Amino acid sequence: MHVEIYSDSSKTGEAVACAVICGNQTKSMILPDKSSVYTAELFVARMALELLSIRRLKQKSFVIYSDSFSSLQAVQSFDIINITVFNILKLYTQLTNMGKHVSLCWFSSNVGIKGNKIADKSGKDASCFVVNQSKIPPESFMHISKQCMEEWQDAWDSTPTNKLSSVKNVIKPS
């Protein structure tokens, strides 16, 4: 049995966003204005793989569904000139080394698959968010920095082929 993950992106005017659905978890992201849908589709594939690498799932088999044929072709052709494709391939390799089997699967967007409809709606909803730039209060930086360090350490610890961990077991600022 495999875990199904649905990904989609949306562009409304100049606003671009994407979303990934895994079970009852939804993760959406707003991309910079004027980003292309192609870029968003690649980015959401990367988000899906990141979700698998961060979450400690017991399952070993996953299928990521995408309606973007061009982004899947870029990954299949190892278009590593594109940094997002390179990162997708890197994450895919890391997951494989962790014993996980990930398949990327294309389907036509007008098929009406429930998971894709939810991903599509989440992407459209995220593209409509108004983002106000606000300053982060200085007292928040310590908390944010600590949280980032914990996430980096988790990623460092969960990479089984990490040869450098014997040299540097704990990540800390220099």
Secondary structure, 3 states (H helix, E strand, C coil): CCEEEEEEEEEECCEEEEEEEECCEEEEEEECCCCCHHHHHHHHHHHHHHHHHHCCCCCCEEEEEECCHHHHHHHHCCCCCCHHHHHHHHHHHHHHHCCCEEEEEECCHHHCCHHHHHHHHHHHHHHCCCCCCCCCCHHHHHHHHHHHHHHHHHHHHCCCCCHHHHCCCCCCCC
